[in-house]
Each structure stands twice: as C-alpha cells, then as structure tokens.
Amino acid sequence: PGELSLAACAAHDVEVIARVVDYGGLFWDDVRPGHAFAPRDHRLHRPGPWIERGMVKLEQARVIADRHGLTLLQLAAQWDLAHPPVRCVAPTLIQEIGPGARTIESKRAELAGTPAEIRLGAEEIAALRALGDNTGSMLLKGATPDHDSDEVLADRWPLEPALVAAGRRWGIDAERDLRKTPA
C-alpha cells in the first residue's frame, strides 16, 4: 500500500523517505525461520509464518540482486529509490540476538554501499512490485474501511467521504486498496 501515495507526492513535489525497507529484518539476511527474537521485539506480534513466507519471496528476489551485484538490502533500497518521489531509504537497524547475528556496523556499511545510480530496469521493478504485493494482507493504520467505528484511535480513524473522494482523484479505491481481505 505504500505506493498508493507516490503519484500525489510526485505531482506536488513532495520528497519521500521510505522507511523499514528491510521488511522486519529479512532483507539483512540474518533473520531466518526459527529466529529467536528479544522478549519485547515488536516483530513477535506479526501474524502467522511471516518469516517463512518472506523467505520464499526473498529467494526469488535474490536472483535479481545477484544479477546486479547487490545484496538483498541494497536491492530493496534500489527498488524504493527507483520511484521518483523517493529520495531516501531508512531501514531499521536492529542488533539481532543469537548465532549468525550481524553487527549494526556491518549493516550500516552494507547500506552505505548501495549504489547511487539505479541499476534496475522497468521489468525488474515490475517483477519486484508483484513479488512484494501484500494488498489486503493486514489491517492498515489510518483511515480505512475496516475501521467500523466513529471513535478516533491513535493509529486508526473513520474513513470520511472527503478522504474517499481524495483517494479517488488519485486512482485509490478504498474498498479495493485499503481493506483487509479474508485469508
């Protein structure tokens, strides 16, 4: 769903910082099935076997990364930066626990080694978009049709008609694009 706002951003010269490009640490390549998270790690709240599902997609993405001499994290950064309004990427830097955990310093160095020029072609960008499409997979924060109350919460609020109309102007259909679909 992050791409939904990019056309409006580009039209209004809004520059974007893309955050969490590491997808919960998977793109750093040191989170694997059976990974032991720290007791209060926010990723413990993710539903289902997200790591296992992510690993299947990562192996498909790795083919593109290898073709360009990129790590998975650098590939994710390149994909985000290939979208014109995106000017900066900010992955989460977490010192994982357990064997095989990478240091923060090694992760920073990997990020800093991301090539400035975009190496991905249009077909690869489209393939990565399709591979990572998670439309309908989760409740979104903000105004969504899934928020069925007039109560305004810290991370969710009613989808008002003016917001629906604004979305339509940019090709966003609230029911299609913003609703969690049954598994």
N, C-alpha and C positions, 0 to 999 in steps of 0.2 A: 504493500500500500504506500510505501514511501515515495514512489514515482508519481503518485496522483497529483502532487502539488508542483511538480517541476515545470510544467508548461506555464502556469501562472507566475512562478518565480522568474522564469526566463523573460516573459513578457513585461515584467515590471522591474527588471534589472536587480532582482534580489539574489544575492550570492548565498550559497548553501554550504553549511558544514554537515557532512554526513557522519553520523556517529554510530558506534557499535558495528563497524564494518567487519569485525572478527566473528560475528554470529555466535556469541556466547563463548568464545574462545576456540571454536572448532578450526577456524582458519589459521590459528597459530600452530596447529598440528601437534599440540600436546594435551588435548582433551580427547579421550578415546572411550569406547564402551567400557563400563565398569569403573570409570574415573571416580575417585574419592574427592568430593567437594568439602570445603571447610564447613563447619556446622551452620553458619548463618549466611552462607552463599546464596544470593538471590536466584541462582540458576536451579536450585533444588525445587523451586516452585513451577518449573516448566512441565507441561503435561507430556505424558507418555514417553516413549523411547526416542526423544528428540535427538539424542546423540547418534543412535544407530541409523535413524533416517537421514540425518545430516551427513553421516559418513558415506552413504551410498551416493549422495549428490556430490560430495567433495571429490570422490574418486573420478567422477565424470568431469568435474571442473579441472582436476589436476592435469588432464590431457591438454587442455588449452594453456594452462600455466606453463607446463613443460615446453610446449611449442615456442613460448616466448622467453624462456629462461627466467620465469617468475616463480616466487613461492606462492602458496595459496593466499596468504595475507596480501601480498603485492597484487595478485590477480583481483582480489576483492576491491582493493583501493583503486586499481586501474579501472575497474568496471564502474565504480561510483564516479570517478573523475571524468569518465567518458561522457557523462551527462552535463551539457553546457553550464547549467547554473551551479553545479557543484565545484567549489573552489578548494575545499579542504576535507580531509578524512580524519576521523578521530576514533581509532579503535580503542577498546578497553584494554588496559594493561593490567593484568592480574598475575601475581605470582602464584601459580598452581602449587598444590602440595603433592607429594608422592614421587615415585621414581619417574624419570623422564621429563620432569617439570623443567621448563626453560626459565632462565632468569629474565627479569624485566629488562636488563641491559641488552640482552640478545634480541628481545622483541623490539626494543627501540631501534637498534641497529638495522634490523630487518625492515622496519617501516621506513627508516631514513634511506634505505637502499632502493626504495620504489622509484622506478624511472619517471622522470618528469614528463616525458613525451608518452602519449597514449599509444600503446602497441596493439591494441585490439581492433579488429575490423568489425564492420557493421554486422556481419553474420555471427561472429563470436559474441558480440554484445547481445544480440537477439537470443542466441543459444543460452547464454548465462541468465538472461531475464527469464526465459521459460523454465530453466532448471531451478531457479530460486523463487519462482512464483508461489507465494503462500496465501493468496487471496482466499478469504473465508476461513482460514485455519484457526483464528483466535478472535476473542473479543478485543476490539480496538479501544484505545483511550480516546477521549474527546467526545464529540457529538456523533453518535451512531444510532441507527435504527434499533439496535439491540438494547439501548437504554430505555426501558419502558416505564419510566417514572418522571415526574416533574422535578424530582429532587436533584439539586446540583451537588455533585460529589467532587472531590479533589481531582479525580482523573477521568470523570465521565459526566456528561450533562445531556439534556434533551436536544434532539435534532430539530431545530426550529425551521419553519418554512423558508425564512430568508437564507439559511445555510444550505438547504436543499437547492434553492434557486441558484445560489452562487456556485455550488458544485456543478449543476447542470451546464452553466456557462462554460465550464472547463471540461465537459465531457464526463463528469463523475456522476454516476447513478448510485444514489445512496443504498438502495436495496441490493444492487448487483455488486457494488465495490466495497461497501462498508459493513456488511452484515456477516456474522459468523455463520457458516453453513454446517449442517449436521454432519458428523463424521461418517 
